[in-house]
Amino acid sequence: MPEIPPTLTWERAAPPEATGPGPWIEIAFGEGDAPETPVYIRETSDPENVVTTNRRKWDAFVLGVQAGEFDHFVEGVQETP
């Protein structure tokens, strides 16, 4: 497992009006925009457990989300008020 830089800036994936501890997913990007630049993902309820991927794979995932490739995972899931 790669070393997690202590200076990362974590971005929380939560609605702007969200309050409380979550749990929320947080994303941090390593330095640079190269395809192999690390991308770090964690959950606020377990911040020591960090999953690492790279910028190329992250960008492919984001494009897949935008294209609706993962919509079937949320079919029937109820949104909480």
C-alpha positions, 0 to 999 in steps of 0.5 A, spaced: 500 500 500 502 506 498 504 511 503 498 516 504 501 524 503 499 527 510 498 534 506 492 531 502 486 536 501 480 531 502 474 533 498 467 531 501 462 528 496 456 530 500 450 535 498 452 542 500 446 542 505 448 536 509 450 536 516 453 531 521 458 526 520 455 522 515 458 517 513 461 521 507 466 519 501 472 523 501 476 524 495 483 527 494 488 527 488 495 527 488 500 532 485 500 533 478 495 531 472 499 525 469 495 518 468 498 515 473 497 520 479 494 517 485 487 518 487 485 517 494 478 515 496 476 514 504 470 514 508 469 519 513 467 513 518 473 510 517 479 515 515 485 510 516 482 506 511 484 509 504 483 506 497 488 508 492 487 508 484 490 513 479 487 519 475 486 515 468 482 510 472 478 515 476 477 519 470 474 513 466 469 512 472 467 519 472 465 518 465 462 512 466 457 515 472 456 521 467 454 516 461 449 512 466 453 506 466 452 505 473 445 507 474 442 500 475 446 500 482 441 505 485 434 502 482 430 501 487 434 505 492 430 510 496 433 517 497 433 519 505 430 526 506 
